[in-house]
Amino acid sequence: MNDGVANPIGDMVRVLVVEDNVDDSDLLVRQLQKISFSGSVKVVPDGAEAWDLLLSDQSCLDLVAIFLDLKLTTLSGVKLLRKIKARSGLCDVPVFVMTSSNDPDELEECSRLGVRGYVPKPVSYTAFAKAVADLFHLPSNRHLMRVE
């Protein structure tokens, strides 16, 4: 079971997972372990905590990716995404959203904000595996890509 932190204290955070579903975050952490990112993954359960971490934790300065659930309590994933994309030093970090939403307005907002792709829920191991693989193989141009 995930206790919210996959990385030892003091390690550089390379991947931030903002997800309130423990099964989904555990699945992603297991996939990241396969490519040697397990020691640098930080999992937080809500948007407000993620934003506080991004503003205060110097270990987040060298992020490779953010995996973001859109349906979060306290601060929604879309609101957090807006903050991330408006902040110097964070705006270029690739973001993959994880969602059960088929709301075209919400997905268009994600696309407009430069999301690298999204993983549909319910999440499968295959979808996460493809998202992680695509993270390291996609060109830098931004487009919304459905990962299934």
N, CA, C and O atoms as a GROMACS GRO file, in nm:
protein
  592
    1MET      N    1   0.084  -0.119   0.000
    1MET     CA    2   0.000   0.000   0.000
    1MET      C    3   0.088   0.124   0.000
    1MET      O    4   0.197   0.124   0.058
    2ASN      N    5   0.041   0.228  -0.064
    2ASN     CA    6   0.116   0.352  -0.076
    2ASN      C    7   0.094   0.439   0.046
    2ASN      O    8  -0.021   0.463   0.085
    3ASP      N    9   0.199   0.487   0.106
    3ASP     CA   10   0.185   0.574   0.222
    3ASP      C   11   0.191   0.721   0.182
    3ASP      O   12   0.197   0.809   0.269
    4GLY      N   13   0.188   0.749   0.051
    4GLY     CA   14   0.192   0.887   0.004
    4GLY      C   15   0.330   0.933  -0.037
    4GLY      O   16   0.344   1.035  -0.104
    5VAL      N   17   0.434   0.859   0.002
    5VAL     CA   18   0.569   0.899  -0.033
    5VAL      C   19   0.644   0.776  -0.082
    5VAL      O   20   0.661   0.679  -0.008
    6ALA      N   21   0.689   0.781  -0.207
    6ALA     CA   22   0.765   0.670  -0.262
    6ALA      C   23   0.915   0.697  -0.254
    6ALA      O   24   0.995   0.605  -0.269
    7ASN      N   25   0.953   0.822  -0.232
    7ASN     CA   26   1.096   0.853  -0.232
    7ASN      C   27   1.147   0.878  -0.091
    7ASN      O   28   1.075   0.935  -0.008
    8PRO      N   29   1.269   0.836  -0.063
    8PRO     CA   30   1.327   0.863   0.068
    8PRO      C   31   1.348   1.013   0.086
    8PRO      O   32   1.371   1.086  -0.010
    9ILE      N   33   1.341   1.058   0.208
    9ILE     CA   34   1.360   1.200   0.238
    9ILE      C   35   1.498   1.243   0.191
    9ILE      O   36   1.597   1.173   0.211
   10GLY      N   37   1.502   1.359   0.129
   10GLY     CA   38   1.629   1.414   0.082
   10GLY      C   39   1.659   1.384  -0.063
   10GLY      O   40   1.746   1.448  -0.122
   11ASP      N   41   1.589   1.287  -0.122
   11ASP     CA   42   1.612   1.256  -0.263
   11ASP      C   43   1.543   1.358  -0.351
   11ASP      O   44   1.442   1.417  -0.313
   12MET      N   45   1.598   1.380  -0.469
   12MET     CA   46   1.540   1.470  -0.566
   12MET      C   47   1.411   1.408  -0.620
   12MET      O   48   1.409   1.290  -0.657
   13VAL      N   49   1.304   1.486  -0.624
   13VAL     CA   50   1.178   1.439  -0.681
   13VAL      C   51   1.185   1.458  -0.832
   13VAL      O   52   1.204   1.569  -0.880
   14ARG      N   53   1.170   1.349  -0.906
   14ARG     CA   54   1.175   1.354  -1.052
   14ARG      C   55   1.036   1.339  -1.113
   14ARG      O   56   1.009   1.392  -1.221
   15VAL      N   57   0.947   1.267  -1.044
   15VAL     CA   58   0.811   1.247  -1.091
   15VAL      C   59   0.716   1.274  -0.975
   15VAL      O   60   0.730   1.216  -0.867
   16LEU      N   61   0.619   1.362  -0.999
   16LEU     CA   62   0.517   1.391  -0.898
   16LEU      C   63   0.386   1.329  -0.944
   16LEU      O   64   0.341   1.350  -1.057
   17VAL      N   65   0.326   1.251  -0.855
   17VAL     CA   66   0.197   1.188  -0.881
   17VAL      C   67   0.096   1.252  -0.788
   17VAL      O   68   0.109   1.243  -0.666
   18VAL      N   69  -0.005   1.317  -0.845
   18VAL     CA   70  -0.110   1.380  -0.766
   18VAL      C   71  -0.236   1.297  -0.790
   18VAL      O   72  -0.305   1.312  -0.891
   19GLU      N   73  -0.264   1.209  -0.696
   19GLU     CA   74  -0.370   1.109  -0.713
   19GLU      C   75  -0.425   1.070  -0.578
   19GLU      O   76  -0.349   1.037  -0.487
   20ASP      N   77  -0.559   1.075  -0.563
   20ASP     CA   78  -0.621   1.039  -0.436
   20ASP      C   79  -0.665   0.893  -0.429
   20ASP      O   80  -0.708   0.846  -0.323
   21ASN      N   81  -0.656   0.821  -0.539
   21ASN     CA   82  -0.689   0.680  -0.541
   21ASN      C   83  -0.561   0.599  -0.522
   21ASN      O   84  -0.472   0.600  -0.608
   22VAL      N   85  -0.552   0.530  -0.409
   22VAL     CA   86  -0.430   0.457  -0.374
   22VAL      C   87  -0.398   0.349  -0.476
   22VAL      O   88  -0.282   0.328  -0.510
   23ASP      N   89  -0.500   0.280  -0.527
   23ASP     CA   90  -0.475   0.174  -0.626
   23ASP      C   91  -0.412   0.232  -0.752
   23ASP      O   92  -0.318   0.174  -0.807
   24ASP      N   93  -0.463   0.346  -0.798
   24ASP     CA   94  -0.408   0.408  -0.918
   24ASP      C   95  -0.265   0.459  -0.895
   24ASP      O   96  -0.179   0.440  -0.980
   25SER      N   97  -0.240   0.522  -0.781
   25SER     CA   98  -0.105   0.572  -0.755
   25SER      C   99  -0.007   0.457  -0.737
   25SER      O  100   0.108   0.466  -0.781
   26ASP      N  101  -0.050   0.349  -0.671
   26ASP     CA  102   0.038   0.232  -0.656
   26ASP      C  103   0.073   0.170  -0.791
   26ASP      O  104   0.186   0.129  -0.814
   27LEU      N  105  -0.026   0.164  -0.880
   27LEU     CA  106  -0.003   0.110  -1.014
   27LEU      C  107   0.101   0.192  -1.089
   27LEU      O  108   0.191   0.137  -1.152
   28LEU      N  109   0.090   0.322  -1.081
   28LEU     CA  110   0.186   0.409  -1.149
   28LEU      C  111   0.325   0.397  -1.086
   28LEU      O  112   0.424   0.390  -1.159
   29VAL      N  113   0.334   0.395  -0.955
   29VAL     CA  114   0.464   0.380  -0.888
   29VAL      C  115   0.530   0.249  -0.928
   29VAL      O  116   0.650   0.245  -0.953
   30ARG      N  117   0.451   0.142  -0.935
   30ARG     CA  118   0.509   0.012  -0.978
   30ARG      C  119   0.563   0.021  -1.121
   30ARG      O  120   0.668  -0.034  -1.150
   31GLN      N  121   0.491   0.090  -1.209
   31GLN     CA  122   0.538   0.106  -1.346
   31GLN      C  123   0.667   0.188  -1.350
   31GLN      O  124   0.759   0.156  -1.424
   32LEU      N  125   0.672   0.292  -1.270
   32LEU     CA  126   0.793   0.376  -1.265
   32LEU      C  127   0.912   0.300  -1.206
   32LEU      O  128   1.027   0.326  -1.242
   33GLN      N  129   0.886   0.207  -1.116
   33GLN     CA  130   0.994   0.125  -1.061
   33GLN      C  131   1.064   0.044  -1.170
   33GLN      O  132   1.184   0.020  -1.163
   34LYS      N  133   0.987   0.004  -1.270
   34LYS     CA  134   1.045  -0.075  -1.379
   34LYS      C  135   1.147   0.003  -1.460
   34LYS      O  136   1.233  -0.056  -1.526
   35ILE      N  137   1.139   0.136  -1.455
   35ILE     CA  138   1.236   0.216  -1.530
   35ILE      C  139   1.324   0.298  -1.436
   35ILE      O  140   1.376   0.404  -1.472
   36SER      N  141   1.339   0.248  -1.315
   36SER     CA  142   1.434   0.303  -1.216
   36SER      C  143   1.399   0.443  -1.167
   36SER      O  144   1.489   0.519  -1.131
   37PHE      N  145   1.271   0.479  -1.165
   37PHE     CA  146   1.231   0.607  -1.109
   37PHE      C  147   1.170   0.593  -0.970
   37PHE      O  148   1.129   0.694  -0.912
   38SER      N  149   1.162   0.473  -0.916
   38SER     CA  150   1.088   0.453  -0.792
   38SER      C  151   1.142   0.535  -0.675
   38SER      O  152   1.064   0.579  -0.591
   39GLY      N  153   1.270   0.557  -0.667
   39GLY     CA  154   1.327   0.631  -0.557
   39GLY      C  155   1.309   0.780  -0.567
   39GLY      O  156   1.343   0.854  -0.474
   40SER      N  157   1.257   0.827  -0.679
   40SER     CA  158   1.242   0.972  -0.698
   40SER      C  159   1.099   1.011  -0.731
   40SER      O  160   1.075   1.115  -0.793
   41VAL      N  161   1.004   0.927  -0.690
   41VAL     CA  162   0.862   0.953  -0.712
   41VAL      C  163   0.800   1.001  -0.582
   41VAL      O  164   0.820   0.940  -0.476
   42LYS      N  165   0.726   1.108  -0.590
   42LYS     CA  166   0.654   1.160  -0.474
   42LYS      C  167   0.506   1.152  -0.507
   42LYS      O  168   0.463   1.198  -0.612
   43VAL      N  169   0.428   1.094  -0.416
   43VAL     CA  170   0.284   1.081  -0.434
   43VAL      C  171   0.215   1.168  -0.331
   43VAL      O  172   0.242   1.158  -0.211
   44VAL      N  173   0.125   1.254  -0.377
   44VAL     CA  174   0.043   1.336  -0.287
   44VAL      C  175  -0.104   1.317  -0.325
   44VAL      O  176  -0.136   1.302  -0.443
   45PRO      N  177  -0.194   1.318  -0.225
   45PRO     CA  178  -0.334   1.283  -0.251
   45PRO      C  179  -0.426   1.397  -0.293
   45PRO      O  180  -0.541   1.372  -0.330
   46ASP      N  181  -0.380   1.522  -0.288
   46ASP     CA  182  -0.471   1.629  -0.330
   46ASP      C  183  -0.396   1.747  -0.389
   46ASP      O  184  -0.275   1.763  -0.371
   47GLY      N  185  -0.473   1.829  -0.462
   47GLY     CA  186  -0.415   1.940  -0.536
   47GLY      C  187  -0.351   2.046  -0.448
   47GLY      O  188  -0.245   2.098  -0.483
   48ALA      N  189  -0.414   2.079  -0.336
   48ALA     CA  190  -0.359   2.182  -0.248
   48ALA      C  191  -0.224   2.138  -0.191
   48ALA      O  192  -0.130   2.218  -0.184
   49GLU      N  193  -0.216   2.014  -0.150
   49GLU     CA  194  -0.089   1.962  -0.097
   49GLU      C  195   0.019   1.961  -0.206
   49GLU      O  196   0.135   1.993  -0.180
   50ALA      N  197  -0.022   1.925  -0.327
   50ALA     CA  198   0.074   1.924  -0.439
   50ALA      C  199   0.126   2.065  -0.466
   50ALA      O  200   0.246   2.084  -0.487
   51TRP      N  201   0.036   2.164  -0.466
   51TRP     CA  202   0.078   2.302  -0.493
   51TRP      C  203   0.173   2.351  -0.384
   51TRP      O  204   0.275   2.414  -0.414
   52ASP      N  205   0.140   2.323  -0.258
   52ASP     CA  206   0.229   2.362  -0.148
   52ASP      C  207   0.366   2.298  -0.165
   52ASP      O  208   0.468   2.363  -0.144
   53LEU      N  209   0.368   2.171  -0.203
   53LEU     CA  210   0.495   2.100  -0.224
   53LEU      C  211   0.574   2.166  -0.338
   53LEU      O  212   0.695   2.189  -0.324
   54LEU      N  213   0.508   2.194  -0.448
   54LEU     CA  214   0.576   2.254  -0.563
   54LEU      C  215   0.635   2.391  -0.531
   54LEU      O  216   0.739   2.429  -0.585
   55LEU      N  217   0.569   2.465  -0.444
   55LEU     CA  218   0.618   2.598  -0.407
   55LEU      C  219   0.728   2.594  -0.301
   55LEU      O  220   0.811   2.684  -0.297
   56SER      N  221   0.729   2.493  -0.217
   56SER     CA  222   0.818   2.496  -0.102
   56SER      C  223   0.933   2.396  -0.103
   56SER      O  224   1.032   2.416  -0.033
   57ASP      N  225   0.921   2.290  -0.181
   57ASP     CA  226   1.020   2.183  -0.175
   57ASP      C  227   1.124   2.199  -0.286
   57ASP      O  228   1.092   2.182  -0.403
   58GLN      N  229   1.246   2.230  -0.249
   58GLN     CA  230   1.354   2.248  -0.347
   58GLN      C  231   1.384   2.120  -0.423
   58GLN      O  232   1.444   2.125  -0.531
   59SER      N  233   1.344   2.005  -0.369
   59SER     CA  234   1.370   1.879  -0.439
   59SER      C  235   1.283   1.864  -0.564
   59SER      O  236   1.307   1.774  -0.645
   60CYS      N  237   1.182   1.951  -0.581
   60CYS     CA  238   1.093   1.945  -0.698
   60CYS      C  239   1.142   2.031  -0.814
   60CYS      O  240   1.072   2.045  -0.914
   61LEU      N  241   1.260   2.087  -0.803
   61LEU     CA  242   1.308   2.179  -0.906
   61LEU      C  243   1.345   2.111  -1.037
   61LEU      O  244   1.354   2.178  -1.140
   62ASP      N  245   1.366   1.981  -1.034
   62ASP     CA  246   1.412   1.911  -1.153
   62ASP      C  247   1.312   1.802  -1.194
   62ASP      O  248   1.352   1.688  -1.222
   63LEU      N  249   1.184   1.836  -1.197
   63LEU     CA  250   1.081   1.739  -1.231
   63LEU      C  251   1.090   1.695  -1.376
   63LEU      O  252   1.117   1.776  -1.465
   64VAL      N  253   1.068   1.567  -1.398
   64VAL     CA  254   1.062   1.510  -1.532
   64VAL      C  255   0.917   1.505  -1.579
   64VAL      O  256   0.890   1.522  -1.698
   65ALA      N  257   0.824   1.481  -1.485
   65ALA     CA  258   0.683   1.471  -1.523
   65ALA      C  259   0.593   1.483  -1.401
   65ALA      O  260   0.634   1.460  -1.287
   66ILE      N  261   0.470   1.520  -1.430
   66ILE     CA  262   0.364   1.521  -1.330
   66ILE      C  263   0.249   1.438  -1.385
   66ILE      O  264   0.203   1.460  -1.497
   67PHE      N  265   0.202   1.342  -1.304
   67PHE     CA  266   0.081   1.266  -1.336
   67PHE      C  267  -0.028   1.322  -1.246
   67PHE      O  268  -0.014   1.319  -1.124
   68LEU      N  269  -0.136   1.372  -1.305
   68LEU     CA  270  -0.234   1.451  -1.232
   68LEU      C  271  -0.376   1.399  -1.252
   68LEU      O  272  -0.426   1.394  -1.364
   69ASP      N  273  -0.438   1.360  -1.143
   69ASP     CA  274  -0.580   1.326  -1.143
   69ASP      C  275  -0.659   1.456  -1.153
   69ASP      O  276  -0.625   1.552  -1.085
   70LEU      N  277  -0.761   1.461  -1.236
   70LEU     CA  278  -0.839   1.584  -1.249
   70LEU      C  279  -0.945   1.598  -1.141
   70LEU      O  280  -0.984   1.710  -1.108
   71LYS      N  281  -0.991   1.488  -1.086
   71LYS     CA  282  -1.098   1.491  -0.986
   71LYS      C  283  -1.039   1.480  -0.846
   71LYS      O  284  -1.036   1.372  -0.787
   72LEU      N  285  -0.992   1.592  -0.794
   72LEU     CA  286  -0.929   1.596  -0.662
   72LEU      C  287  -1.012   1.680  -0.567
   72LEU      O  288  -1.089   1.767  -0.609
   73THR      N  289  -0.996   1.655  -0.439
   73THR     CA  290  -1.060   1.739  -0.338
   73THR      C  291  -0.968   1.858  -0.309
   73THR      O  292  -0.852   1.858  -0.350
   74THR      N  293  -1.017   1.954  -0.242
   74THR     CA  294  -0.946   2.075  -0.199
   74THR      C  295  -0.912   2.168  -0.316
   74THR      O  296  -0.961   2.281  -0.320
   75LEU      N  297  -0.832   2.123  -0.410
   75LEU     CA  298  -0.796   2.200  -0.529
   75LEU      C  299  -0.806   2.103  -0.646
   75LEU      O  300  -0.732   2.005  -0.652
   76SER      N  301  -0.895   2.131  -0.739
   76SER     CA  302  -0.916   2.038  -0.851
   76SER      C  303  -0.791   2.026  -0.937
   76SER      O  304  -0.703   2.112  -0.935
   77GLY      N  305  -0.785   1.917  -1.012
   77GLY     CA  306  -0.673   1.897  -1.101
   77GLY      C  307  -0.661   2.005  -1.207
   77GLY      O  308  -0.549   2.045  -1.241
   78VAL      N  309  -0.774   2.052  -1.261
   78VAL     CA  310  -0.770   2.157  -1.364
   78VAL      C  311  -0.717   2.287  -1.304
   78VAL      O  312  -0.637   2.356  -1.367
   79LYS      N  313  -0.761   2.321  -1.183
   79LYS     CA  314  -0.712   2.443  -1.118
   79LYS      C  315  -0.563   2.432  -1.088
   79LYS      O  316  -0.488   2.528  -1.106
   80LEU      N  317  -0.520   2.314  -1.042
   80LEU     CA  318  -0.377   2.293  -1.017
   80LEU      C  319  -0.299   2.303  -1.148
   80LEU      O  320  -0.192   2.363  -1.151
   81LEU      N  321  -0.351   2.245  -1.253
   81LEU     CA  322  -0.286   2.251  -1.384
   81LEU      C  323  -0.269   2.396  -1.430
   81LEU      O  324  -0.163   2.432  -1.481
   82ARG      N  325  -0.371   2.478  -1.411
   82ARG     CA  326  -0.360   2.620  -1.447
   82ARG      C  327  -0.247   2.687  -1.369
   82ARG      O  328  -0.170   2.765  -1.426
   83LYS      N  329  -0.238   2.658  -1.241
   83LYS     CA  330  -0.132   2.717  -1.158
   83LYS      C  331   0.006   2.671  -1.204
   83LYS      O  332   0.099   2.751  -1.214
   84ILE      N  333   0.018   2.543  -1.233
   84ILE     CA  334   0.147   2.488  -1.278
   84ILE      C  335   0.190   2.555  -1.409
   84ILE      O  336   0.305   2.596  -1.423
   85LYS      N  337   0.098   2.565  -1.504
   85LYS     CA  338   0.132   2.619  -1.635
   85LYS      C  339   0.156   2.770  -1.633
   85LYS      O  340   0.215   2.824  -1.726
   86ALA      N  341   0.110   2.837  -1.528
   86ALA     CA  342   0.131   2.982  -1.516
   86ALA      C  343   0.257   3.014  -1.437
   86ALA      O  344   0.295   3.131  -1.427
   87ARG      N  345   0.323   2.915  -1.382
   87ARG     CA  346   0.437   2.937  -1.293
   87ARG      C  347   0.570   2.911  -1.366
   87ARG      O  348   0.592   2.802  -1.418
   88SER      N  349   0.654   3.011  -1.367
   88SER     CA  350   0.788   2.995  -1.425
   88SER      C  351   0.860   2.883  -1.350
   88SER      O  352   0.852   2.873  -1.228
   89GLY      N  353   0.929   2.801  -1.424
   89GLY     CA  354   1.001   2.689  -1.364
   89GLY      C  355   0.918   2.562  -1.357
   89GLY      O  356   0.973   2.454  -1.339
   90LEU      N  357   0.787   2.574  -1.371
   90LEU     CA  358   0.699   2.456  -1.371
   90LEU      C  359   0.626   2.440  -1.504
   90LEU      O  360   0.586   2.330  -1.540
   91CYS      N  361   0.610   2.549  -1.576
   91CYS     CA  362   0.525   2.550  -1.695
   91CYS      C  363   0.571   2.455  -1.805
   91CYS      O  364   0.490   2.414  -1.888
   92ASP      N  365   0.698   2.418  -1.807
   92ASP     CA  366   0.747   2.329  -1.911
   92ASP      C  367   0.752   2.182  -1.870
   92ASP      O  368   0.790   2.097  -1.950
   93VAL      N  369   0.712   2.151  -1.747
   93VAL     CA  370   0.713   2.013  -1.701
   93VAL      C  371   0.600   1.938  -1.772
   93VAL      O  372   0.485   1.983  -1.766
   94PRO      N  373   0.629   1.826  -1.838
   94PRO     CA  374   0.522   1.748  -1.903
   94PRO      C  375   0.421   1.699  -1.800
   94PRO      O  376   0.458   1.645  -1.695
   95VAL      N  377   0.293   1.718  -1.831
   95VAL     CA  378   0.185   1.674  -1.743
   95VAL      C  379   0.098   1.575  -1.818
   95VAL      O  380   0.055   1.599  -1.931
   96PHE      N  381   0.073   1.462  -1.752
   96PHE     CA  382  -0.024   1.364  -1.800
   96PHE      C  383  -0.141   1.368  -1.704
   96PHE      O  384  -0.122   1.355  -1.583
   97VAL      N  385  -0.262   1.387  -1.754
   97VAL     CA  386  -0.378   1.386  -1.667
   97VAL      C  387  -0.440   1.246  -1.667
   97VAL      O  388  -0.440   1.176  -1.768
   98MET      N  389  -0.492   1.210  -1.552
   98MET     CA  390  -0.560   1.081  -1.534
   98MET      C  391  -0.703   1.114  -1.498
   98MET      O  392  -0.729   1.180  -1.397
   99THR      N  393  -0.798   1.067  -1.581
   99THR     CA  394  -0.936   1.109  -1.558
   99THR      C  395  -1.038   1.010  -1.613
   99THR      O  396  -1.010   0.935  -1.707
  100SER      N  397  -1.155   1.013  -1.554
  100SER     CA  398  -1.269   0.940  -1.606
  100SER      C  399  -1.360   1.034  -1.685
  100SER      O  400  -1.462   0.993  -1.739
  101SER      N  401  -1.322   1.160  -1.692
  101SER     CA  402  -1.404   1.262  -1.757
  101SER      C  403  -1.402   1.247  -1.908
  101SER      O  404  -1.299   1.223  -1.971
  102ASN      N  405  -1.521   1.262  -1.965
  102ASN     CA  406  -1.534   1.272  -2.110
  102ASN      C  407  -1.587   1.410  -2.146
  102ASN      O  408  -1.634   1.432  -2.257
  103ASP      N  409  -1.580   1.503  -2.050
  103ASP     CA  410  -1.627   1.640  -2.070
  103ASP      C  411  -1.538   1.709  -2.172
  103ASP      O  412  -1.420   1.732  -2.145
  104PRO      N  413  -1.592   1.742  -2.290
  104PRO     CA  414  -1.509   1.802  -2.394
  104PRO      C  415  -1.449   1.936  -2.352
  104PRO      O  416  -1.338   1.969  -2.394
  105ASP      N  417  -1.520   2.013  -2.270
  105ASP     CA  418  -1.467   2.142  -2.225
  105ASP      C  419  -1.345   2.121  -2.134
  105ASP      O  420  -1.245   2.192  -2.146
  106GLU      N  421  -1.355   2.025  -2.046
  106GLU     CA  422  -1.244   1.995  -1.955
  106GLU      C  423  -1.122   1.944  -2.032
  106GLU      O  424  -1.009   1.984  -2.006
  107LEU      N  425  -1.147   1.857  -2.127
  107LEU     CA  426  -1.037   1.802  -2.206
  107LEU      C  427  -0.976   1.909  -2.298
  107LEU      O  428  -0.855   1.910  -2.320
  108GLU      N  429  -1.060   1.997  -2.350
  108GLU     CA  430  -1.009   2.108  -2.432
  108GLU      C  431  -0.923   2.202  -2.347
  108GLU      O  432  -0.820   2.251  -2.394
  109GLU      N  433  -0.965   2.228  -2.224
  109GLU     CA  434  -0.886   2.311  -2.133
  109GLU      C  435  -0.749   2.247  -2.108
  109GLU      O  436  -0.647   2.316  -2.107
  110CYS      N  437  -0.748   2.116  -2.088
  110CYS     CA  438  -0.621   2.046  -2.070
  110CYS      C  439  -0.532   2.061  -2.193
  110CYS      O  440  -0.412   2.087  -2.181
  111SER      N  441  -0.591   2.046  -2.310
  111SER     CA  442  -0.515   2.062  -2.434
  111SER      C  443  -0.461   2.204  -2.447
  111SER      O  444  -0.344   2.223  -2.482
  112ARG      N  445  -0.545   2.303  -2.419
  112ARG     CA  446  -0.504   2.443  -2.427
  112ARG      C  447  -0.389   2.473  -2.332
  112ARG      O  448  -0.302   2.555  -2.361
  113LEU      N  449  -0.388   2.406  -2.218
  113LEU     CA  450  -0.283   2.428  -2.119
  113LEU      C  451  -0.155   2.348  -2.148
  113LEU      O  452  -0.059   2.356  -2.072
  114GLY      N  453  -0.154   2.272  -2.256
  114GLY     CA  454  -0.032   2.204  -2.297
  114GLY      C  455  -0.008   2.070  -2.233
  114GLY      O  456   0.107   2.028  -2.220
  115VAL      N  457  -0.114   2.001  -2.194
  115VAL     CA  458  -0.099   1.868  -2.136
  115VAL      C  459  -0.040   1.775  -2.240
  115VAL      O  460  -0.078   1.779  -2.357
  116ARG      N  461   0.053   1.691  -2.198
  116ARG     CA  462   0.119   1.598  -2.290
  116ARG      C  463   0.024   1.488  -2.334
  116ARG      O  464   0.028   1.445  -2.450
  117GLY      N  465  -0.062   1.442  -2.244
  117GLY     CA  466  -0.156   1.337  -2.277
  117GLY      C  467  -0.243   1.306  -2.158
  117GLY      O  468  -0.228   1.365  -2.052
  118TYR      N  469  -0.336   1.212  -2.177
  118TYR     CA  470  -0.417   1.173  -2.063
  118TYR      C  471  -0.439   1.023  -2.063
  118TYR      O  472  -0.442   0.957  -2.166
  119VAL      N  473  -0.454   0.973  -1.942
  119VAL     CA  474  -0.475   0.831  -1.918
  119VAL      C  475  -0.619   0.815  -1.869
  119VAL      O  476  -0.654   0.868  -1.764
  120PRO      N  477  -0.703   0.743  -1.944
  120PRO     CA  478  -0.842   0.728  -1.903
  120PRO      C  479  -0.855   0.636  -1.782
  120PRO      O  480  -0.780   0.540  -1.766
  121LYS      N  481  -0.954   0.667  -1.698
  121LYS     CA  482  -0.987   0.582  -1.585
  121LYS      C  483  -1.115   0.506  -1.619
  121LYS      O  484  -1.198   0.562  -1.690
  122PRO      N  485  -1.134   0.385  -1.574
  122PRO     CA  486  -1.046   0.318  -1.479
  122PRO      C  487  -0.911   0.288  -1.542
  122PRO      O  488  -0.900   0.251  -1.659
  123VAL      N  489  -0.810   0.306  -1.462
  123VAL     CA  490  -0.673   0.294  -1.509
  123VAL      C  491  -0.635   0.148  -1.523
  123VAL      O  492  -0.668   0.064  -1.438
  124SER      N  493  -0.565   0.118  -1.630
  124SER     CA  494  -0.512  -0.017  -1.650
  124SER      C  495  -0.360  -0.010  -1.650
  124SER      O  496  -0.301   0.095  -1.675
  125TYR      N  497  -0.300  -0.122  -1.622
  125TYR     CA  498  -0.154  -0.130  -1.624
  125TYR      C  499  -0.103  -0.091  -1.763
  125TYR      O  500  -0.001  -0.022  -1.775
  126THR      N  501  -0.172  -0.135  -1.868
  126THR     CA  502  -0.130  -0.107  -2.005
  126THR      C  503  -0.130   0.043  -2.034
  126THR      O  504  -0.037   0.094  -2.097
  127ALA      N  505  -0.234   0.115  -1.987
  127ALA     CA  506  -0.242   0.260  -2.011
  127ALA      C  507  -0.128   0.332  -1.942
  127ALA      O  508  -0.066   0.421  -2.000
  128PHE      N  509  -0.099   0.295  -1.816
  128PHE     CA  510   0.012   0.358  -1.746
  128PHE      C  511   0.145   0.324  -1.812
  128PHE      O  512   0.231   0.411  -1.826
  129ALA      N  513   0.161   0.200  -1.852
  129ALA     CA  514   0.287   0.159  -1.916
  129ALA      C  515   0.309   0.241  -2.043
  129ALA      O  516   0.421   0.285  -2.069
  130LYS      N  517   0.204   0.262  -2.122
  130LYS     CA  518   0.217   0.340  -2.244
  130LYS      C  519   0.247   0.487  -2.212
  130LYS      O  520   0.330   0.548  -2.279
  131ALA      N  521   0.180   0.543  -2.110
  131ALA     CA  522   0.205   0.683  -2.074
  131ALA      C  523   0.350   0.702  -2.031
  131ALA      O  524   0.413   0.801  -2.070
  132VAL      N  525   0.402   0.611  -1.952
  132VAL     CA  526   0.540   0.622  -1.906
  132VAL      C  527   0.635   0.608  -2.023
  132VAL      O  528   0.732   0.682  -2.033
  133ALA      N  529   0.608   0.512  -2.112
  133ALA     CA  530   0.694   0.495  -2.230
  133ALA      C  531   0.690   0.618  -2.319
  133ALA      O  532   0.793   0.664  -2.367
  134ASP      N  533   0.570   0.671  -2.340
  134ASP     CA  534   0.555   0.790  -2.425
  134ASP      C  535   0.623   0.912  -2.365
  134ASP      O  536   0.672   0.998  -2.438
  135LEU      N  537   0.627   0.919  -2.235
  135LEU     CA  538   0.692   1.032  -2.169
  135LEU      C  539   0.836   1.046  -2.214
  135LEU      O  540   0.886   1.158  -2.230
  136PHE      N  541   0.903   0.936  -2.235
  136PHE     CA  542   1.044   0.940  -2.269
  136PHE      C  543   1.071   0.928  -2.418
  136PHE      O  544   1.186   0.931  -2.460
  137HIS      N  545   0.966   0.914  -2.499
  137HIS     CA  546   0.986   0.898  -2.643
  137HIS      C  547   0.915   1.001  -2.729
  137HIS      O  548   0.938   1.006  -2.850
  138LEU      N  549   0.828   1.083  -2.670
  138LEU     CA  550   0.755   1.182  -2.750
  138LEU      C  551   0.843   1.301  -2.786
  138LEU      O  552   0.930   1.339  -2.707
  139PRO      N  553   0.823   1.360  -2.902
  139PRO     CA  554   0.892   1.485  -2.933
  139PRO      C  555   0.839   1.595  -2.842
  139PRO      O  556   0.735   1.578  -2.778
  140SER      N  557   0.908   1.707  -2.837
  140SER     CA  558   0.873   1.813  -2.744
  140SER      C  559   0.749   1.892  -2.785
  140SER      O  560   0.700   1.972  -2.705
  141ASN      N  561   0.697   1.873  -2.907
  141ASN     CA  562   0.577   1.948  -2.944
  141ASN      C  563   0.460   1.903  -2.857
  141ASN      O  564   0.450   1.786  -2.819
  142ARG      N  565   0.373   1.997  -2.827
  142ARG     CA  566   0.264   1.971  -2.734
  142ARG      C  567   0.136   1.938  -2.809
  142ARG      O  568   0.093   2.014  -2.896
  143HIS      N  569   0.076   1.827  -2.776
  143HIS     CA  570  -0.056   1.794  -2.827
  143HIS      C  571  -0.120   1.697  -2.730
  143HIS      O  572  -0.051   1.621  -2.662
  144LEU      N  573  -0.252   1.701  -2.724
  144LEU     CA  574  -0.323   1.612  -2.633
  144LEU      C  575  -0.331   1.474  -2.696
  144LEU      O  576  -0.377   1.458  -2.808
  145MET      N  577  -0.286   1.376  -2.622
  145MET     CA  578  -0.282   1.241  -2.673
  145MET      C  579  -0.352   1.150  -2.574
  145MET      O  580  -0.320   1.150  -2.455
  146ARG      N  581  -0.445   1.072  -2.623
  146ARG     CA  582  -0.513   0.975  -2.538
  146ARG      C  583  -0.424   0.852  -2.529
  146ARG      O  584  -0.384   0.795  -2.630
  147VAL      N  585  -0.394   0.811  -2.408
  147VAL     CA  586  -0.306   0.697  -2.385
  147VAL      C  587  -0.391   0.581  -2.340
  147VAL      O  588  -0.448   0.585  -2.231
  148GLU      N  589  -0.402   0.475  -2.422
  148GLU     CA  590  -0.481   0.357  -2.385
  148GLU      C  591  -0.405   0.231  -2.415
  148GLU      O  592  -0.455   0.122  -2.390
   0.00000   0.00000   0.00000
